[in-house]
Amino acid sequence: MTATPRVLTGHGTENDFVVLPDPDGSVWPGDRLDAAMVRRLCDRRGGLGGDGVLRLVRSEHVPDAAAVLGADLQACEWFMDHRNADGSFAEMCGNGIRLFLHALVAEGLLDRSACADGVLVGTRGGPRRVGAAADGGYWVDMGPAREFGRGTAQLDGRTFDGLAVSMGNPHLAALTDVDVDTLDLTAAPSFDEELFPDGVNVELVNVLEPGEHVRLRVFERGVGETRSCGTGACAAAYAALAVEGRREGTVIVDVPGGRLSVQVGPRTTVLTGPAVLVSAGSLCREWLGD
């Protein structure tokens, strides 16, 4: 391992990440990037700060890539090795994967002009196609939204009914008339653990224009409240359409960190939004303890 590993920071609608370039898997081999290291990197006082870590690495250097990608392994040159801020592995992140592609382009590992039709990227939620949009942002084929029941979350002294939606990771999208800006999301909501045995991301959603425009706040499992959540935006858009009796359409989703667009179709869901790199540098030997 190099004594001073390169590191980037960036965000997608202020859902922020520490990005670790490691194309050949030599910078963070084995368990070097363990849960404790992830927590240190994401610490907003003692580290760089972030909602998670994204390692830029080729799929062939990720031990569990074959198991999660199966027959698509060879088609996915790159793998988004994504960890939540608490060190746990994450299946998928719509904001993170846009930043992942943007970082690959910025690092000279991919040509942006070759990304217009999309590049297949491996994730622990399966392969995802992500591409460069004409406006400078990025789009992601998030796969189909899969409804798997209804549940409730208890938060801020209230009970919220919601739709259980899988976007490769579990969500409870709760449409509510309570102004989401008034809610206290500093404590984790309680939820039905039988319906969500692996935890759940909870979206509190205000409908601004039925089936067209929503505003949300989200409490992400393993992280806490974040400024944005791409998969959560998709789940919220799906729920906003479903309550209108619709299974397809385009919904504008406002999050605390900006605006996203979600196109829901019968076979897949496409998320579009910005990705921004904030800084680039290296981790110091003093901090690493090497």
URMO-V468206 format. One record per backbone hydrogen bond with DSSP energy under -1.0 kcal/mol. NH is the residue of the N-H (numbers start at 0). CO is the residue of the C=O. E is the energy in kcal/mol with one decimal. If there is no record, write none. Layout:
BEGIN
NH & CO & E
NH & CO & E
END
This chain:
BEGIN
6 & 280 & -2.0
7 & 18 & -2.9
8 & 278 & -2.0
9 & 16 & -1.8
10 & 275 & -2.6
11 & 14 & -1.6
14 & 11 & -1.7
15 & 13 & -1.0
16 & 9 & -2.8
17 & 51 & -2.3
18 & 7 & -3.2
19 & 53 & -2.9
21 & 55 & -2.4
24 & 21 & -1.6
31 & 28 & -2.3
33 & 31 & -1.4
37 & 33 & -2.3
38 & 34 & -2.3
39 & 35 & -2.0
40 & 36 & -2.6
41 & 37 & -2.3
46 & 42 & -1.2
47 & 40 & -1.4
48 & 40 & -2.0
49 & 41 & -1.5
50 & 15 & -3.0
52 & 82 & -2.2
53 & 17 & -2.8
54 & 80 & -2.1
55 & 19 & -2.3
56 & 78 & -1.1
57 & 22 & -1.8
58 & 76 & -2.4
60 & 57 & -2.1
61 & 58 & -2.0
64 & 61 & -1.8
67 & 63 & -1.6
68 & 64 & -2.4
69 & 65 & -2.2
71 & 68 & -2.2
72 & 69 & -1.7
78 & 56 & -3.0
79 & 121 & -3.2
80 & 54 & -1.6
80 & 78 & -1.3
81 & 79 & -1.3
82 & 52 & -2.5
83 & 87 & -3.1
84 & 50 & -1.2
85 & 221 & -1.2
86 & 83 & -2.1
89 & 81 & -2.2
96 & 92 & -2.4
97 & 93 & -1.0
98 & 94 & -1.9
99 & 95 & -2.5
100 & 96 & -2.0
101 & 97 & -2.3
102 & 98 & -2.7
103 & 99 & -2.0
104 & 100 & -2.2
105 & 101 & -2.6
106 & 102 & -2.4
107 & 104 & -1.6
108 & 103 & -2.5
109 & 103 & -1.1
113 & 110 & -1.5
114 & 111 & -2.0
117 & 114 & -1.2
118 & 129 & -2.7
120 & 127 & -3.3
121 & 77 & -3.1
124 & 90 & -1.5
125 & 122 & -1.8
127 & 120 & -2.7
129 & 118 & -2.3
130 & 138 & -2.7
131 & 114 & -1.3
132 & 136 & -2.6
135 & 132 & -1.6
137 & 272 & -2.7
138 & 130 & -2.6
139 & 270 & -2.5
140 & 128 & -3.5
141 & 139 & -1.1
141 & 268 & -3.2
145 & 165 & -2.2
147 & 163 & -2.5
150 & 161 & -2.1
152 & 159 & -2.1
153 & 189 & -2.2
154 & 157 & -2.7
157 & 154 & -2.0
159 & 152 & -3.0
161 & 150 & -2.9
162 & 172 & -2.4
163 & 148 & -2.7
164 & 170 & -2.2
165 & 145 & -2.9
166 & 168 & -2.5
170 & 164 & -1.7
171 & 200 & -2.4
172 & 162 & -2.6
173 & 202 & -3.0
175 & 204 & -3.0
181 & 178 & -2.1
182 & 179 & -1.2
189 & 153 & -1.9
195 & 191 & -2.0
198 & 195 & -1.8
200 & 169 & -2.0
201 & 218 & -2.3
202 & 171 & -2.6
203 & 216 & -2.7
204 & 173 & -2.9
205 & 214 & -2.9
207 & 212 & -2.2
208 & 212 & -2.3
211 & 208 & -2.8
212 & 208 & -2.4
213 & 251 & -2.6
214 & 205 & -2.6
215 & 253 & -2.4
216 & 203 & -1.9
218 & 201 & -2.5
219 & 223 & -2.7
222 & 219 & -1.9
223 & 219 & -2.6
225 & 217 & -1.4
232 & 228 & -2.3
233 & 229 & -1.8
234 & 230 & -2.3
235 & 231 & -2.6
236 & 232 & -2.3
237 & 233 & -2.4
238 & 234 & -2.3
239 & 235 & -2.4
240 & 236 & -1.9
241 & 237 & -2.7
242 & 238 & -2.0
243 & 240 & -1.0
244 & 241 & -1.9
245 & 240 & -2.6
248 & 263 & -2.4
250 & 261 & -2.9
251 & 211 & -3.0
252 & 259 & -2.9
253 & 213 & -2.7
254 & 257 & -2.7
256 & 226 & -2.1
257 & 254 & -2.1
259 & 252 & -2.6
260 & 271 & -2.2
261 & 250 & -2.4
262 & 269 & -2.9
263 & 248 & -3.3
264 & 267 & -2.5
269 & 262 & -2.7
270 & 139 & -2.4
271 & 260 & -2.6
272 & 137 & -2.2
275 & 10 & -2.8
277 & 8 & -3.3
278 & 8 & -1.5
280 & 6 & -2.4
282 & 4 & -2.4
287 & 283 & -2.4
288 & 284 & -2.1
289 & 284 & -1.0
END
